[in-house]
Structures are given as structure tokens and as C-alpha cells.
Amino acid sequence: MRIVFVGAVESSKIALEALINMARAPALVVTLPPESAGRHSDFADLGAVGRSAGCAVCYTTDINHPAVLEAMASVEPDLTFVIGWSQVCRQPFRDVARLGTIGFHPAALPRLRGRAVIPWTILRDEDVTGSTLFWLDEGIDTGPILLQRLFTVAADETARSLYAKHTINLSEMVIEAVTLVETDNPPRIEQHHDQASYCARRTADDGLIDWNASADAVLRLIRAVGAPYPGAFSIYDGERIRIDAAVRFENPGRFIGLVGQVQCHSERGFVVLCGDGECIDVLAWASSTGRRPPVHGKFHRHAP
């Protein structure tokens, strides 16, 4: 089976390596050029991986460009995988491969279609999610399902741990998908569109902490938007301080102060009062100066 593989992020690299390791190396790898790495916080250069396995490589920023379609058609693909590419694949692209085009979505479709799905999964405090391979159609994450694996979202799930669960599933599912397609009667399970929900795009600025929120909500944001994404942050004295890890302060009611105010310095970081009167203890953080905000200093509620 001749495969075209499209992707540009960490999960793309893991899926591509899985195909290569199972002697399913794509005939062509389509990916972003390294100079466009800034488009994704989890960018991965697939060019070197593909070339080392004998794959042809096509760099592009536009998956629907005629030159890309020509490169794809030249290898006469049976199947195309699109994994980790945030651009709508139009019909001329989808029609190149003889058997169709398969996409990946880190949610249990039809729920949580759209963008920034891993952060939204945690922010919404979802109990169960899923990894889904589906046939691309003219909609956004609307095509028939080929494979889906459901699993539980841990109470302390982070963006990194949830990302890892999806990539473990993906590395196994792409191989199973190829096997299913080779049967000439692969599943095409129609989604229940009336049960669909949609996730909006998020930007790095959406990681700004609202200290008026409860301690639980602040901790959830920190877990949801951390690595491999830009992270949660706050502003003190014009300086952006990224907060990578925190826990609930164990002695509720100990500190009486202002919302967003640093109550004390802790062993690894600092303690901040939240809107419900509870505090969080910041364990991992980063700033341009490397200095902790001072005790009784107050974070801005909004970015300047």
C-alpha cells in the first residue's frame, strides 16, 4: 500500500515513526518547512525522519496548493494520513489517494470537534475522552469514524500527560488503520451530528490567569495549557511570569489578603491567594529575571 503522510507536530512524528517501524514507510511525507516552526508550540521536523526511511519529502505551508497535489499524485497513493495539520483539506486534496484520506482527532468524536481540544478537555473537567481516526470529508471533524479508543481522564491530568496518552494510542491505531483499509471493507461509522460539540481556537494569551477564579479553576488552567503548549502566566510589575506547576496550599484560611496577592515565599516558589479565599503554592515557574514576585506583591488581573 502506497501512503502519503501529512503532519508537523510531535504526534505526527510518533505516528510516522510507528508506520516506518512496521515497514509501512510512506512514499511521501508532506510537512512544514523548519522556518515555519513557530506555527506550532509542539512543532516536529518530519523531513529528517522521512528521508532516513527513504520517503520523498515535500515542504509546504499550504496543503491545498497545486504543487502539493502534484507531488502527491506523482506517488500514486492508495491512502493519505493527515495527523497534526491545522488546515482544512479541500476535496481535490482528499481525492488524490485512491482509497481516501484519514485524519486524527484527540477526542471522542462527535464531541469536542475543533481546535485546542486537549486544553479544552481538561478545562471542561471531562471524565472520559478518546482518540479517533476518521475519514476526512468536507466538514470539520465530521467524517465517518474508522477507529476510536475511549479512556478515562485523570483528576490531575496535565496537557503533557493527556497528549502522551493520545500519542500512545495513535502509534498503535495507525498500524491497525492500515490493516483495516487493506481488508477492502474498513469501517465507516457515521457520527451522530446532533451530539456534536465544538471547541474554539485558543491563543497563548488565553493562558492569562484570572486570580478572581477559584483555586481549583486556576490549577486546572495551569494543568490544561502547560507543555507542550505555551503555558499559564500572570503579570507582575510588567514582567510575564509563566507558571508551570502548582498545588493547592494545604492550610486553608491561613492567609488573609487580596486576590492575586503573593502571601509568602515557599520552598520552591510562592503562594498566591485566589478568588475563593484559597491559595495555590506555585512549584515551577519561569520569568525573564528569574526573581520571585515579592511577598505582598500583587499580580495584575489583566495583561498590560
C-alpha positions as CSV (number, residue, x, y, z in Angstrom):
1,M,0.0,0.0,0.0
2,R,1.4,3.4,-1.0
3,I,0.8,6.0,1.7
4,V,1.1,9.8,1.8
5,F,1.7,11.2,5.3
6,V,0.9,14.8,6.3
7,G,1.9,16.3,9.6
8,A,4.1,18.8,11.5
9,V,3.9,18.2,15.3
10,E,5.1,15.7,18.0
11,S,2.1,13.4,17.5
12,S,2.8,13.4,13.7
13,K,6.3,12.3,14.3
14,I,5.2,9.5,16.6
15,A,2.7,8.2,14.1
16,L,5.2,8.4,11.2
17,E,7.8,6.5,13.2
18,A,5.2,3.8,14.0
19,L,4.5,3.3,10.3
20,I,8.2,3.2,9.5
21,N,8.9,0.7,12.3
22,M,6.2,-1.6,11.0
23,A,7.6,-1.5,7.4
24,R,4.9,0.9,6.3
25,A,7.1,3.8,5.4
26,P,5.1,6.4,3.4
27,A,6.0,7.1,-0.2
28,L,5.8,10.8,0.5
29,V,5.9,12.9,3.7
30,V,4.3,16.4,3.5
31,T,5.3,18.7,6.3
32,L,6.0,22.3,7.3
33,P,9.5,23.8,6.5
34,P,11.6,24.4,9.6
35,E,11.4,28.1,9.2
36,S,7.6,27.8,9.9
37,A,8.2,26.0,13.2
38,G,6.6,29.0,15.1
39,R,3.2,27.9,13.8
40,H,3.0,25.1,16.4
41,S,4.3,25.1,20.0
42,D,4.8,21.3,19.6
43,F,6.4,21.5,16.1
44,A,8.4,18.5,14.9
45,D,10.6,18.4,11.8
46,L,9.4,15.3,9.9
47,G,11.8,15.9,7.0
48,A,14.8,14.1,8.5
49,V,12.6,11.3,9.8
50,G,11.1,10.7,6.4
51,R,14.4,11.0,4.4
52,S,16.1,8.5,6.7
53,A,13.4,6.0,5.9
54,G,13.6,6.6,2.2
55,C,10.5,8.7,1.9
56,A,10.2,11.6,-0.5
57,V,9.6,14.9,1.4
58,C,7.5,17.9,0.3
59,Y,7.7,21.1,2.4
60,T,4.7,23.4,2.3
61,T,2.6,25.9,4.3
62,D,-0.5,25.2,2.1
63,I,-1.7,21.7,1.9
64,N,-4.1,22.5,-0.9
65,H,-1.5,24.2,-3.2
66,P,-1.4,22.7,-6.7
67,A,2.3,21.9,-6.3
68,V,1.5,19.7,-3.3
69,L,-1.3,17.9,-5.1
70,E,1.0,17.3,-8.0
71,A,3.7,15.8,-5.6
72,M,1.1,13.6,-4.0
73,A,-0.3,12.4,-7.4
74,S,3.2,11.5,-8.6
75,V,3.5,8.7,-6.0
76,E,0.0,7.3,-6.8
77,P,-1.1,6.9,-3.2
78,D,-3.7,4.4,-2.0
79,L,-4.2,6.2,1.3
80,T,-3.4,9.6,2.9
81,F,-2.9,10.2,6.6
82,V,-3.4,13.8,7.9
83,I,-2.1,13.9,11.6
84,G,-1.3,17.2,13.2
85,W,-2.0,19.6,10.4
86,S,-4.3,22.6,11.3
87,Q,-5.7,23.4,7.9
88,V,-8.9,22.3,6.1
89,C,-8.1,19.7,3.5
90,R,-10.3,20.5,0.4
91,Q,-11.8,18.0,-1.9
92,P,-9.0,18.0,-4.6
93,F,-6.6,17.1,-1.8
94,R,-8.8,14.4,-0.3
95,D,-9.4,12.8,-3.7
96,V,-5.8,12.2,-4.6
97,A,-5.5,8.9,-2.7
98,R,-7.4,6.0,-4.2
99,L,-8.9,4.8,-1.0
100,G,-9.4,8.1,0.8
101,T,-7.9,10.3,3.5
102,I,-7.8,9.6,7.2
103,G,-7.4,12.2,9.9
104,F,-6.8,12.1,13.7
105,H,-8.6,13.9,16.4
106,P,-7.7,13.8,20.1
107,A,-11.3,13.5,21.3
108,A,-14.2,11.1,21.3
109,L,-15.9,12.4,18.1
110,P,-18.5,13.8,17.6
111,R,-17.8,15.5,20.9
112,L,-15.2,18.2,21.1
113,R,-14.7,18.9,17.4
114,G,-12.4,21.8,16.5
115,R,-9.3,23.4,18.0
116,A,-7.2,23.2,21.2
117,V,-9.0,20.0,22.1
118,I,-6.5,18.8,24.7
119,P,-6.6,22.0,26.8
120,W,-10.4,22.2,26.5
121,T,-10.8,18.6,27.6
122,I,-9.0,19.5,30.9
123,L,-10.7,22.9,31.3
124,R,-14.1,21.3,30.9
125,D,-13.2,18.7,33.6
126,E,-14.1,15.8,31.2
127,D,-14.2,12.4,32.8
128,V,-13.8,10.4,29.5
129,T,-12.2,11.2,26.2
130,G,-11.0,9.3,23.2
131,S,-8.5,9.1,20.3
132,T,-10.3,9.0,16.9
133,L,-9.2,8.1,13.4
134,F,-11.8,9.2,10.9
135,W,-12.3,9.7,7.2
136,L,-12.0,13.3,6.2
137,D,-14.9,14.9,4.4
138,E,-16.0,18.5,3.6
139,G,-16.7,19.3,7.2
140,I,-14.5,20.0,10.3
141,D,-14.0,16.6,12.1
142,T,-17.4,15.4,10.8
143,G,-16.4,12.4,8.7
144,P,-17.2,8.7,9.4
145,I,-15.2,7.0,12.1
146,L,-12.6,4.4,11.3
147,L,-11.3,3.7,14.8
148,Q,-11.9,5.1,18.2
149,R,-10.4,4.4,21.7
150,L,-12.1,5.7,24.8
151,F,-10.2,6.2,28.0
152,T,-10.5,8.0,31.4
153,V,-9.2,11.5,32.0
154,A,-7.3,11.5,35.4
155,A,-8.3,14.0,38.0
156,D,-4.8,15.5,37.9
157,E,-4.4,15.3,34.1
158,T,-2.0,17.7,32.5
159,A,-1.7,18.7,28.9
160,R,1.5,16.7,28.7
161,S,0.1,13.5,30.2
162,L,-3.1,13.7,28.1
163,Y,-1.0,14.4,25.0
164,A,1.1,11.3,25.8
165,K,-2.0,9.1,26.2
166,H,-3.2,10.2,22.8
167,T,0.1,9.6,21.1
168,I,0.5,6.1,22.6
169,N,-3.0,5.3,21.2
170,L,-2.1,6.9,17.9
171,S,1.1,4.9,17.4
172,E,-0.9,1.7,17.6
173,M,-4.0,2.9,15.8
174,V,-2.3,4.0,12.6
175,I,-1.0,0.4,12.1
176,E,-4.4,-1.0,12.8
177,A,-5.9,1.5,10.4
178,V,-3.7,0.4,7.6
179,T,-4.6,-3.3,8.3
180,L,-8.3,-2.4,8.2
181,V,-8.0,-0.5,5.0
182,E,-6.2,-3.4,3.4
183,T,-9.3,-5.6,4.1
184,D,-11.1,-3.6,1.4
185,N,-14.0,-3.1,3.8
186,P,-12.8,-0.7,6.5
187,P,-15.3,0.7,9.0
188,R,-17.1,4.0,8.1
189,I,-19.2,4.6,11.1
190,E,-21.3,7.8,10.7
191,Q,-21.1,10.3,13.5
192,H,-24.2,11.4,15.5
193,H,-24.0,15.0,14.4
194,D,-26.8,16.1,16.8
195,Q,-24.4,15.1,19.7
196,A,-21.5,17.2,18.4
197,S,-19.8,20.0,20.4
198,Y,-17.2,22.4,19.1
199,C,-14.0,23.8,20.7
200,A,-12.9,27.3,19.8
201,R,-9.3,28.2,18.9
202,R,-7.1,29.3,21.8
203,T,-4.0,31.5,21.7
204,A,-1.1,31.9,24.1
205,D,-2.7,35.0,25.6
206,D,-5.6,32.8,26.8
207,G,-3.3,31.3,29.4
208,L,-3.6,34.5,31.4
209,I,-4.6,33.6,35.0
210,D,-7.7,35.2,36.4
211,W,-6.9,35.2,40.1
212,N,-10.6,36.0,40.8
213,A,-11.4,32.4,39.9
214,S,-11.3,29.6,42.5
215,A,-8.1,27.9,43.4
216,D,-9.4,24.7,41.6
217,A,-10.1,26.7,38.4
218,V,-6.6,28.3,38.5
219,L,-4.9,24.9,39.0
220,R,-7.0,23.4,36.2
221,L,-5.9,26.2,33.8
222,I,-2.2,25.6,34.7
223,R,-2.6,21.9,34.0
224,A,-4.5,22.5,30.8
225,V,-2.3,24.9,28.9
226,G,1.2,23.7,30.0
227,A,3.7,21.9,27.9
228,P,3.6,21.2,25.0
229,Y,1.5,24.4,24.8
230,P,2.7,27.9,25.8
231,G,1.5,27.7,29.4
232,A,-0.4,29.7,32.1
233,F,1.0,33.1,33.1
234,S,0.5,36.2,35.1
235,I,1.9,39.7,35.1
236,Y,3.8,41.3,37.9
237,D,5.4,44.8,37.6
238,G,5.3,44.5,33.8
239,E,7.0,41.1,33.8
240,R,5.4,38.0,32.4
241,I,5.8,35.1,34.8
242,R,4.9,31.6,33.4
243,I,3.5,29.2,36.0
244,D,4.2,25.6,35.0
245,A,3.1,23.6,38.1
246,A,1.2,24.4,41.3
247,V,-0.7,22.6,44.0
248,R,-3.4,23.7,46.5
249,F,-1.9,25.2,49.6
250,E,-2.5,22.8,52.4
251,N,-3.5,25.2,55.2
252,P,-6.8,26.9,54.0
253,G,-7.6,30.1,55.8
254,R,-4.1,30.7,57.0
255,F,-3.7,33.8,54.9
256,I,-5.9,36.9,54.8
257,G,-5.1,39.1,51.9
258,L,-6.0,40.4,48.5
259,V,-6.9,38.3,45.5
260,G,-3.9,37.8,43.3
261,Q,-1.5,38.8,46.1
262,V,1.6,36.8,47.0
263,Q,1.2,35.7,50.6
264,C,4.6,34.2,51.2
265,H,7.5,32.5,49.5
266,S,7.5,28.8,49.7
267,E,10.4,26.3,49.4
268,R,10.2,26.1,45.6
269,G,8.1,29.2,44.7
270,F,5.4,31.4,46.1
271,V,1.9,31.2,47.5
272,V,-0.9,33.3,45.8
273,L,-4.5,34.0,47.1
274,C,-7.3,33.1,44.7
275,G,-10.8,34.4,44.4
276,D,-12.4,31.8,46.7
277,G,-10.1,32.6,49.6
278,E,-8.0,29.5,49.0
279,C,-4.3,29.7,48.0
280,I,-2.1,27.9,45.5
281,D,1.5,27.1,46.0
282,V,3.5,27.7,42.8
283,L,6.1,24.9,42.4
284,A,7.6,25.5,39.0
285,W,7.7,28.9,37.2
286,A,9.9,30.9,34.9
287,S,10.4,34.6,34.1
288,S,12.9,36.8,32.3
289,T,14.6,37.9,35.6
290,G,14.3,34.6,37.5
291,R,13.2,36.5,40.6
292,R,10.1,35.6,42.6
293,P,7.5,38.3,43.0
294,P,7.9,39.9,46.4
295,V,5.7,38.9,49.4
296,H,2.5,41.0,49.4
297,G,3.2,42.0,45.7
298,K,0.0,41.7,43.6
299,F,-0.4,40.2,40.2
300,H,-2.2,42.2,37.6
301,R,-5.7,40.9,36.8
302,H,-5.2,41.7,33.1
303,A,-2.2,41.8,30.8
304,P,-0.9,45.4,30.3
